[in-house]
Amino acid sequence: MLRTKVIKVSQGSLGDEELAAVREAFAYGYFGHAGKVVEFEAALRQYLGVEQVVATNTGTSALHLALEGLGIGEGDEVIVPSLTFVACFQAIKMAGALPIACDVDPETLLLDLRDVESRITSRTRAIMPVHYGGSSCDMTALRQLADRHDVFLVEDAAHAFGSTWRGQRVGTRGDIACFSFDSIKNITCGEGGAIACHDADLAERLRRKRTLGIDRSAAPTPDGAPPSWQFEVATGGFRYHMSNINAAIGLVQLARLDGFLARRREICRQYDHAFADIAGVITRPVNYDEVAPHVYVVRVTDGRRDALMRHLKESGIETGINYVPNHLHPYFRQAGRPLPETERAFAEILTLPLHYGLTSSDVEEVIKRVREFFR
C-alpha cells in the first residue's frame, strides 16, 4: 500500500521569519538591487572571512560571471568533474570555453587529482573543483597543481555553504568561489547565488558585469553627482544581480544556518550508523565535524540500486541520483579518454532524503525501508 505522506528527498525550510522579511522588502517598494542585497553581501563576507562578495540571481549565473570576470572564453579549456550538476558545464559553455570532463575518486566522489593533471593542456585556463555533497576537495593539493600549471581555481561550492576544511570556510581557498542559494540548498534565498574572492579589482569587474556592464561612477556631472539616468557602459554584461526580496530571505536563513546544519549532520550520522552493517550499501567517508552536508549519497552494489529506488517509492519515500554524468549528455559528449570511476559510480549512487524538515519518524521510516529491502 502506498503511503499518503511522501517523504521528500530535498526541500527548503521557510517560515514566519522569512515571511516577515519579505513583507519588509515589499514595504520598501523597490525589488531590484537595493539595501538588503548590500546587507546580505556584508553578512556573507563576515561569515566566510573573505574580502569580497558579489551576490547574483542564481548559482549558475555566479559560475558564468566568475569565468567571464577571469577573462576565460573562446579557445580556453576548464577541467571539471563530470559527476556534477549540469550548471557547471553550461556555465563554461556560456563563457565560450570548453568543459573538459575529469574522473572522480570512487570513495569520496570528489575530483581525482591525478586524472585532472593528466588532462591539463596548453589551452587549460582553469580547474573547477566541485565540493560534492558538502565535502571539500583537497584545496592545498589543488592550489599547488594550479600554481604549477599557472591556471585559475574556480570553486563550485554550491553544495558546501557552511562547510570547513582544515579550519577555513570552504569557498575561500581558490581564486574565486561560487555558491548557490536555490530552494533546496543548505540555506535558500528562494533563488540566488554569490561569488566570493579576495581581489577587489576582480570583484569590481564582476559587479559591473552583473548589471549589464553599467558604471554609474564613470560619467559625473560638473558638480560630481551624476543624475540617476546617466551612466556609461564600457564592458559586456548580464542581468545577474540579486533582488532585494531574495536577499531579505537569505539574511534570515543565514541566521538559522547553525540549526539547519546541526539537524542535517544528525540525520547523516543516523544513516551512517544504520547502514554500516548492510553488505549492499556503501556509505561515503565524511567528517561531519567539518562537512555541511547538502545531499546524502550512498552506493548500492550488485545492480540493485534501481530496485531499491522502486521499493522506496512504493513506500512513499523520494530518492534521487546526483547526477547523470555530464559527459553522457548529448550536448557535452566529446571524444577522449573514458571516465571509468564516474560511470561505475553513476550505476550505483542513490540520494536518500536529507533536509531540515525531516522528522525523527521520517528518518526511522527511511532506515526501516532500506533495511527491509536488503533483508
Secondary structure, DSSP 8 states (H G I E B T S, - for coil): ---SS-B-S------HHHHHHHHHHHHH---SS-HHHHHHHHHHHHHHT-SEEEEES-HHHHHHHHHHHTT--TT-EEEEESSS-HHHHHHHHHTT-EEEEE-B-TTT-SB-HHHHHHT--TTEEEE--B-GGG----HHHHHHHHHHHT-EEEEE-TT-TT-EETTEETTSSSSEEEEE--TTSSS--SS-EEEEES-HHHHHHHHHHHBTTEETTSS--TTS---TT--EE-S---B-B--HHHHHHHHHHHHHHHHHHHHHHHHHHHHHHHHTT-TTEEE----TTT---S-EEEEE-TT-HHHHHHHHHHTTB--B-S---GGGSTTT---SS--HHHHHHHHHEEEE--STT--HHHHHHHHHHHHHHH-
